Amino acid sequence: MTDFFYEQDADLAAVAGQQVAVVGYGNQGRPWALNLRDSGLSVSVHVRADATKEQAIADGFDVAGIADASAADVVCVLVPDDAIPGLGLAPAPEALTIVASGYTLAFNRFNTDGDIAMVAPRMLGPEVRRCYEEGVGFITAVGVHRDATGTAEARMLAVAQAIGGLRQGAIAMNPYQEAVLDLAVEQLLSPVLTHVNTSFVMVMLELGIPLEAITTELFYSGEVERNYRLLREAGFVAQLDHHSPASQYGQLSRRGRFDHLDVAATMRELAEQITSGRFADEWDAEAAAGSLALAELRDQHAGELLKAVEEDLRAKLGPGAGRVTGE
C-alpha cells in the first residue's frame, strides 16, 4: 500500500537549530534555498566560484565552498546527477543527506555516511519557488534511503514541508522507483508520443491540411495543454463534460482501434535497459566521451532548422503574432 504525507505529518522542529547546506544554486538549488530560508531554517549555500556564487551572495546567503557543506547537519545536494559523484561530500554520521532525484542512489553512483533521503518535487525548479510564493505548493515524491539515526523520516518531511512540497501531498517512493519512473517517462513515453504525433502529422498532410495548422492544433494553440490541465485539476470524467457530444462520442467509440500495436513489448525492452543499470552505464560512457552523440542527436532532432521553423510560426500565431514583419 502506498503511503502519502501532508503538512500535518511534518514538524519543522525536527530540524530546529540545525544547519542546512544547499549544494548548488541553479535550477533547483536557488528555489530550495529561498524557500528553506523563508520557512525559518538556517541555510548556507555551497557552490564553486562562478555566476551562481554571485547570485547567492546577492540574495543574502552565507556562501562557502562545496567541501564545507559536509559540516552541516542537513546537506541538500541540488546539482545535476552527473556531477554528484565527483563532489567529494563527506557528511558526518549523524547528518542527513537529501537528493532531489533518485538516480544516483538507485544506480549506486552516490553514497555517504549517515541518513540519506530523497525529496523530489514533481515540478520544474523555478516553479518550486513560484508555487511556494503563491502558497499553493506542489506534489513531491519522498523516500528514506537509509535511516542511520532514527530521525531520517522526520527530518526529510521537515525539509519537504519547508520547501512547500507537502501542501499538495507527497507520495512515498524509494529512490529506485522514482528514478525508474522518471527515466521511463523520458525513454518509453516521450519517444512513442513523438512517433504518434509524427504519424498524425503525416496523415493530416496527406489530407491537405497545412503543416502550420496541424502544429498549431497540436502545440501552439495551447488547447492540448489546457486539456491536460483540466485532467489534473478536475479528472478525466469531469473534463470530458467540457467536450461536445460529438467529440465525446468520437473519442470513446474509437478507443481500442490501436490495441493491435504491440507498443508494450518495446516499452518492456527499454525498461529493462533502465532497471538493469545499462542505461546509466551508457550515459556515464557518453558523458565521459564529451557527450558527442548527444550533440549529434540534438542537431538531428532539435537543430537550427527546426528552431527556425518554430520561430517563424510563433511570429505568425500566438502572443507574439504580428510583431515580426515579413516581406
N, C-alpha and C positions, 0 to 999 in steps of 0.2 A: 504494500500500500504506500502510495506517495504521500510524503509529508509536505505541509505548507506552513509558512511562517508569516506573521504580521507584526505590526509595530508593538502590539501588546505582548508579544513574545520576547521582545528585546528590552534591554536596560542599559543605558549609556554608563551606568555606574560600573559595569563590568570592565570598562577601560578608563575609569576615573583616575586622574593623576598619572596616567601612562603616556609616554611619548610616542607619537605616531609619526613614522617616517614614510614619506611618499617618494618613491624612487621613480623618476621620470616626470616630466612636466609638459607632456604633449596632449594627444587626443583624449586620453583618459586621466592622465596624471593631474592636469590643471583642474578639471571639474571636480575630481575627488578631493584634492587639497582644499579647494574653496568650500566645498560642501562640508567636509570634516571640520574645518575651522568655524564655519558658520553654525555648526551644531555644538560648538563649545569645546572641541577637543584641541589638545596641544599638538600642533602639526609643524614638522620641518620638511623641507624639500631637498632632495638629493639628486643632483644632475652633474653632467660634465660641463666644462666651460664653453657654453655655446649660447645661442639666442634664447633658449628656454631658461637658462640661468638668469639672464637679464629680465625676462618676463616675470619669473618668480620673485626676484628682488623688487621689481616694480609693484608687484601685488602685495608686498609687505611680509613675505615669508622669511624665516631664517633659512639660509641656503648653505649647504655643505656638500662635500664630495660624496660619491656613491658609497665608498667604503665606510664612511661614517654612519650610514644607515644601520649598520649591523649592531650599533649600540642601543637602538631604540627598542621599546617594548613591543610595538606592533610595526611590522615592516610591510607596506603595501607596494608590491612590485608591479609597476604600471608602464612597462616598456614593451615593445614587440616581443613575441615569444622567442624569435630567433636570437635576440640579444640577451635574454635572461641567463642562459648558462654561463656566459662569459663575464658576468658582473662581479663574480667573486664574493658574493654576500655570505656572511657567516654570523647569523643572529645567535644570541645566547640561547641555552637550552630552555629557558623559561619564556622566551619570546614567541610571538605569533607572526608567522609569515603569511601574507594573503596575496593571491594572484587573481587577476580578473579574467583569466581564461584557463581552462583545464588542460590545455595542450601539453605544456612542459611536464606536468605531473603525470598525465595519462601515459605518455610515451617515454618516461624516465629520463627526461632532459634536465631535470632540476630537482635538487633535494637539499634540505637544510636541517639543522638540529631544531628541536622544539616543536611547537604546534605549527601545522600547515593547513590552510583552508582556502577555499575559493569563494569569491563574491563576484559574480559575473553578470553585470547589468545587461538586460536584453534591450539595449539602447546604444546608439552611437554616442561617442564621448561628449560632444557639445550639447547633446540633448540631455545628458546626465545632469549638467548644470542648469539648463533651461527648465527642465521638469522639476528640479529642486526649488528653483526660484518661484516657479508658478504654484508650488505647493501640491502638485498632483503626483509627483514621484513616478516610479516606473517599476516594472516587473523584473525580478532578479533570480538567477539561479545560484544557490548557495550549497556548500557542502564542506564537511571536515575531512581532510585527507589523513591527518594524523593528530591525535589528541594526546600529547605527552604530559600535559599539566593538569588535565581535568577541567580546564577553563576554555578550551578551544571554541566550543559551540557558542558559549555566552559572549565571548569577545568577538567572534565572527559576526553574530547577529547585531551586536552593538555597532560595529563598523558598517554593516549593511543598512542599519537604521540611520546612521549619521549621514550617509550619502544620499538618502532618500529611497533606498532600494527595498523598503518593506511597506511603503504606503499603498502600493497596489498588490502586495503579496509577493512572497518568494517561494519558489519551488525547490525542494531538496533534490539535488543531483550530486553524484560523485564526479570528480574531475574527468574520469574516463567517459562517463555518459555525456557530459557537457561537450567534451572535445569531439566525440564521435558524431553527435547530433549537429554540431556547428560545421564540421567538415563535410558531413553528408548533405547538408543544405547547399553547400558550395559546389560539391563534386557530383552529387546524384541529382538533386532537384534543379539547380541552375542550368546545367547543360541540357537536360531534357526539355525544360521550358523554352530555352533558346531554340532547340530543334523544332518544337511545336510552333513557336512564333514564326520561324523561318518558313515552315511548310504552309502556314496560314497566309503569309505574305505572297508566296509563290502562287497559291490558288487564287487569291484575290487579283493578282496581276493578270493571270490568265483570263479572268472575267472582265478585264478592262478597267479595274479600279485604280486610280492614280496612286503611286507609291506614297506621295505626300499625305494623301487622305488615309491610307492604311496605317502609316506610322503615327499619324495624329490620333486615330481611333485607339491604337494600342497604347500609346505613351503620352504624347504631348498634350492631349486634351485634359488629362487628369481623371478621366471617368473611371478607368480601371482602378487607379489608386484610391479614389473615393469609395468605390465599391468594396475594396478590401478594408478601408477604414470602417465602413458600416458593418462588415463582418466582425471586426474587432470590437466595435462599440456595442453592437446590438445582437450579433449572432446571425447564423445563416437563415434561420426561419424568419426572423424579423426583417432582415434586409431584403428577403425575397418579395415582401409586400410592396417594396418601392419600385418593382418592375411591373410592366404592363402584363395583363393576362396572356397576350401572345408571346411575350418574352418568357414568362414562366413556363408556358407550355413547350416552347421551343427548347429551352434549357433542359427541362426534366424529361421530355419524351425522347431526346437524343442521347440521354445517358446510356452508357453501355455499348455505344457504337464503336468504340475503340478498344474494347476489352480483349480483342483477339491479339493485340500487340503485346508481346512479352517484354514490357519495359522492366518488370521486376527482376528478371534474370540478369540484365546488365547492371541494375542497381545493386544486386547482391554481389556481383563481381567487384564493382567499385568499392562497395562497403568493406569487403574482405581486405582490400588493399589498405584501407584506413585502419581497421581493427587489428590487423596483423602487425602494424607499425611500418609496413613497407612504404607508405606514402611519406611518413616522417623521415625515413632514411633517404628517400628520393629527394625530398625537399632539402635536407641537410647537404646532400651532394650538389644539388643545383645552386644553393646559396654559396657553398664553398667555392664553386667554379665561377662565381661572379654574376649569377643569375642571367646568363646569356640566353638560355632557352626562354626564360620569362620575357626578356626584351623582344625576342623574335615573335613570341605569341602575342604580346601587346601590339606590336607593329602590324601583325596579321589581322587581329580581331578588333583592335581599338586604336588604329593608327590615324595618321593625319587625314586620309581620305574620308574616313567615317566622321571624323571630327568636323571637317569642312561641310559635309552634308548636313550634319546635325545643326551646326551654327547657321547655315543658310535657312533651314526650315524654321528655326527658332526666331529668326529675324522676320519671318513672314507670318507666323502664328504664335499666339501666347502673349505673355506680359510685355515682351519687348517688340511686339509686332509693329512694323511701320517706322521704326526708329532708324533702320538702316535702309537707305535708298539704293535701288538698283538702277540698271540702265533704262 
